[in-house]
């Protein structure tokens, strides 16, 4: 019979809402294997099926070839904070978070959780420290970066607005800064120290326009990103030489779209490109159905890759909708670990791009394999783009030019 000596202290419960991470490391759980017999992956799978988790972990110290079994290994090692014989180095991974609380609101918490969740899945000791800034002006950011550098951090994750990213570029720091919220196409920097992880809305638009018919009817609101996208879509569609574009601004308090949709012969057999948040998008789509508009399809970027779309709209409203998505390659271990902290990396693109950036920095510091097979090209993460159709209960891949 297998005998195992278990030296274990379970980790303290983690407060997912806390932004201050203690400098005292969590206690490690160590499992000593006293089994004199070899145990292959079939043997380990049997231990798991019988619920013999510690027997399984005693043998599963190294990466397993069976991906599902390896995910189980990583998840349990993470939850129990198991020390691994595969730990590359005792050197601590140190990452700073630069957080303009007043500007990014809830993302001060969720990006912290995303970073913490990723590092929890690794066996490497780590320190994750947040630095609060009152504003994104150049002076405040400069002081914060100076403090971060004085504290010995060389890798920083900074979820900033476009203005904050521009000011970071003006400062031109000598430490590595990853901005998960801005795409380099919108940046004003050629610094080798500044990296960008924002979704490429323009590239998503280009792919969606391959599915568009003329006229292209563009709905947008007065937000910066919505207006910018509407203008880009108009120019890009005109450049293709495939037809005309009609743009309609939908103010915040507007609820009746009859002036745009009711018996409007100009929009017959068109494609709609919707650049509004999910609630307004649902309203627009329901009224397209209400006024019996004959159209080819409804197009939208990452803005409307949201499960709320499935519950806020009728199936008939979205039957011809196509949504672009760049959130790909998540592993179950990262999804589940984030879920423990009430965090979403499946639909929330900022949490996702933060995780991708932490993964990139972790690779730079440890030389461990990256979790995400996404290239960094000229300091910008390059994301895959898939076109999805919102079906009855989920988003499904579509074939091009259906």
C-alpha positions, -999 to +999 in steps of 0.1 A: +000+000+000+012+034-009+022+056+021+025+093+018+039+117+043+020+150+039+034+182+053+007+207+046-006+240+057-036+252+036-033+287+022-052+315+040-084+326+023-078+352-003-098+385-003-105+391-040-115+427-034-082+437-016-057+457-036-030+454-010-011+421-012+009+411+019+046+409+017+044+377+038+044+348+014+017+322+016+027+290+033+036+262+008+022+227+008+047+200+002+038+164-006+066+138-002+063+107-024+072+075-004+057+051-030+085+027-042+066+020-075+065+040-107+031+056-116+024+064-152-004+087-164-030+059-165-021+052-129-024+089-120-057+091-138-069+062-116-059+081-084-079+111-096-110+090-104-108+075-069-105+110-053-070+103-041-058+138-048-026+137-028-015+104-042-020+119-076+000+151-068+028+131-053+035+116-087+024+145-109+053+168-101+062+173-138+041+185-168+019+157-181+013+149-218-024+145-213-036+182-214-068+176-193-049+157-167-022+184-166-049+211-161-062+191-131-026+189-118-020+227-122-054+236-107-049+215-076-013+226-071-025+262-073-054+258-049-032+239-024-002+261-030+019+230-036+057+235-038+071+218-069+103+201-077+101+218-111+104+253-097+130+269-119+144+294-094+138+306-059+141+342-072+109+361-067+089+373-097+081+410-090+054+429-109+040+464-101+005+475-110+000+512-118-036+520-112-054+553-118-084+544-097-106+574-106-102+568-143-105+530-146-131+524-119-138+487-114-108+477-135-085+487-106-099+456-088-104+432-117-070+437-134-054+432-100-074+400-097-064+389-132-027+394-125-030+377-091-050+347-106-023+341-132+006+342-108-013+318-084-012+292-111+026+292-111+050+276-087+074+306-088+073+329-057+060+363-066+054+398-054+025+418-068+023+454-056-002+481-066+006+518-069-024+542-068-023+574-088-049+602-084-048+612-121-031+603-154-014+636-158+023+635-166+035+646-132+015+620-112+025+592-135+062+603-134+062+603-096+045+568-095+070+553-120+099+568-100+086+552-068+081+519-086+117+520-098+130+530-064+112+500-050+132+477-074+104+468-099+114+466-135+081+453-149+049+473-146+013+466-158-006+499-163-043+498-174-045+534-186-068+554-208-056+568-241-045+600-224-026+582-197-008+561-224+002+592-242+016+607-211+036+575-203+051+578-238+061+614-230+078+603-199+096+575-218+105+554-188+135+531-184+115+502-170+092+479-188+055+491-189+027+470-204-006+489-212-034+464-217-060+489-226-045+507-256-035+494-291-002+506-304-019+519-336-034+545-313-002+552-294+024+579-297+055+560-288+084+541-303+099+533-269+114+498-266+103+498-230+065+503-235+043+474-246+007+475-257-021+449-254-052+467-265-076+449-289-073+460-326-108+473-333-097+486-368-085+451-378-117+436-365-136+462-386-116+452-417-125+416-412-162+423-406-164+446-437-156+416-458-192+404-448-208+438-455-233+448-482-241+482-495-253+505-481-235+502-448-256+517-420-234+527-391-249+534-356-228+550-330-230+571-298-210+601-286-182+581-268-147+585-281-142+549-293-177+547-309-172+579-328-137+569-339-149+535-351-178+550-370-155+574-388-130+546-396-158+523-409-171+550-432-136+556-447-127+519-449-159+510-467-156+539-491-120+529-498-131+494-507-152+510-534-181+487-527-208+512-519-221+541-497-223+546-460-251+561-439-241+571-403-267+576-375-257+590-341-279+577-313-278+600-283-279+586-248-315+593-241-328+583-275-352+553-273-372+556-305-354+550-338-384+553-362-368+583-378-340+561-390-357+527-395-394+532-403-401+530-441-366+542-449-359+530-484-323+541-482-314+513-459-331+484-477-309+453-480-281+469-461-256+458-435-258+474-401-226+482-382-234+488-345-208+505-323-228+510-291-227+494-257-247+462-251-279+478-238-282+503-266-273+476-291-302+455-279-326+484-283-313+491-319-316+454-329-351+450-315-363+480-334-347+468-366-371+438-362-400+460-351-399+481-382-395+451-405-363+463-420-350+440-447-312+437-443-283+414-450-266+413-416-257+431-384-220+435-376-202+445-344-167+444-329-155+432-295-178+458-279-208+434-282-190+402-275-210+399-243-233+371-229-259+398-220-265+400-257-280+365-256-304+374-229-313+410-239-323+402-275-347+378-292-332+350-314-350+366-343-332+399-336-297+384-338-302+356-363-281+375-389-256+390-365-218+386-368-195+396-339-157+399-340-138+385-311-101+384-301-103+367-268-089+333-276-065+307-261-077+308-225-069+277-206-094+261-181-069+266-153-068+304-159-106+306-164-113+287-132-087+305-110-101+338-121-136+325-114-126+318-078-118+355-075-151+364-092-132+376-123-140+372-160-114+366-187-138+349-211-157+380-222-140+409-205-112+419-229-093+442-205-090+414-179-080+391-207-053+414-222-040+420-187-036+383-183-018+380-216+006+408-206+014+392-172+021+360-191+045+378-214+064+394-186+064+361-166+081+345-196+106+374-198+115+369-162+116+331-159+120+317-194+090+294-187+068+287-217+040+312-223+004+302-218-007+323-248+007+316-282+003+353-293+032+371-309+046+404-297+053+424-328+070+458-325+058+460-288+022+451-296+004+418-288-011+405-320-044+388-314-063+363-336-097+375-348-126+351-351-161+358-364-189+345-343-226+343-345-247+347-314-269+316-314-296+305-290-273+302-259-237+309-270-214+325-296-206+300-324-179+303-351-191+310-386-177+302-420-167+333-440-191+346-465-222+326-455 
